[in-house]
Amino acid sequence: RIFLSFISIFFSILFFYLIIRKNTKNIADLLSYSFILGGTIGNGIDRLLKGFVIDFINLNIINFPVFNIADISINIGFIILLYSIFKNNR
């Protein structure tokens, strides 16, 4: 619990820094950092207050892990970041 809380705090500070630094001009990067920051803060708050992350979206239709809005936000941010990286490397 403590290790994951520190990881969440570390990445929240890292992505907050990446958002506020002046030389980030790409809107896709800022958007992806914002999604990831929101997800890490959401999961971090759950870990600090409850000791675990509350997962509440369960898709019984298919065999898929249970997840929450913060997890969705982190994944969306990661997908946007990957898109931005591949788009800029062309």
C-alpha positions as CSV (number, residue, x, y, z in Angstrom):
1,R,0.0,0.0,0.0
2,I,2.7,2.5,0.9
3,F,4.9,1.7,-2.1
4,L,1.9,2.2,-4.5
5,S,1.0,5.4,-2.8
6,F,4.5,6.8,-3.3
7,I,4.5,5.7,-6.9
8,S,1.2,7.5,-7.4
9,I,2.5,10.7,-5.7
10,F,5.7,10.5,-7.7
11,F,3.9,10.2,-11.1
12,S,1.4,12.9,-10.1
13,I,4.2,15.3,-9.5
14,L,6.0,14.3,-12.7
15,F,3.0,14.8,-14.9
16,F,2.1,18.0,-13.1
17,Y,5.6,19.3,-13.9
18,L,5.3,18.1,-17.6
19,I,2.0,20.1,-17.9
20,I,3.2,23.4,-16.4
21,R,6.7,23.5,-18.0
22,K,6.8,26.2,-20.7
23,N,8.4,24.3,-23.6
24,T,5.5,21.8,-24.2
25,K,3.8,23.1,-27.3
26,N,2.0,20.0,-28.5
27,I,-1.6,20.0,-27.4
28,A,-1.8,16.2,-27.7
29,D,1.0,15.8,-25.2
30,L,-0.7,18.2,-22.8
31,L,-4.0,16.4,-23.2
32,S,-2.4,13.0,-22.6
33,Y,-0.5,14.2,-19.5
34,S,-3.7,15.7,-18.1
35,F,-5.6,12.4,-18.5
36,I,-2.7,10.4,-16.9
37,L,-2.4,13.0,-14.1
38,G,-6.2,12.8,-13.4
39,G,-6.1,9.0,-13.3
40,T,-3.0,8.9,-11.0
41,I,-4.6,11.4,-8.6
42,G,-7.9,9.5,-8.6
43,N,-6.2,6.2,-7.8
44,G,-3.8,7.9,-5.4
45,I,-6.6,9.4,-3.4
46,D,-8.3,6.0,-3.1
47,R,-5.1,4.4,-2.0
48,L,-4.4,7.0,0.6
49,L,-7.9,7.2,2.1
50,K,-9.1,3.6,1.7
51,G,-5.9,1.6,1.3
52,F,-7.0,0.2,-2.0
53,V,-8.4,1.3,-5.3
54,I,-12.2,0.9,-5.8
55,D,-13.0,-0.8,-9.1
56,F,-16.6,-0.6,-10.1
57,I,-17.1,-1.1,-13.8
58,N,-17.6,-4.8,-14.5
59,L,-18.4,-6.0,-18.0
60,N,-20.1,-9.3,-17.5
61,I,-20.7,-9.7,-21.2
62,I,-17.1,-10.4,-21.9
63,N,-14.3,-11.8,-19.8
64,F,-12.5,-8.5,-18.9
65,P,-10.9,-7.1,-15.7
66,V,-12.9,-4.8,-13.5
67,F,-11.8,-1.2,-13.7
68,N,-12.7,2.4,-12.7
69,I,-12.8,5.8,-14.3
70,A,-9.2,6.6,-13.2
71,D,-8.0,3.5,-15.0
72,I,-9.9,4.6,-18.1
73,S,-8.3,8.1,-17.9
74,I,-4.8,6.7,-17.6
75,N,-5.4,4.4,-20.6
76,I,-6.8,7.2,-22.7
77,G,-3.8,9.4,-21.9
78,F,-1.4,6.6,-22.7
79,I,-3.1,6.0,-26.1
80,I,-3.0,9.7,-26.9
81,L,0.7,9.8,-25.9
82,L,1.5,6.8,-28.1
83,Y,-0.4,8.4,-31.0
84,S,1.5,11.7,-30.6
85,I,4.9,9.9,-30.4
86,F,4.2,7.8,-33.6
87,K,2.8,10.9,-35.4
88,N,5.8,13.0,-34.6
89,N,8.3,10.3,-35.7
90,R,7.0,10.2,-39.2
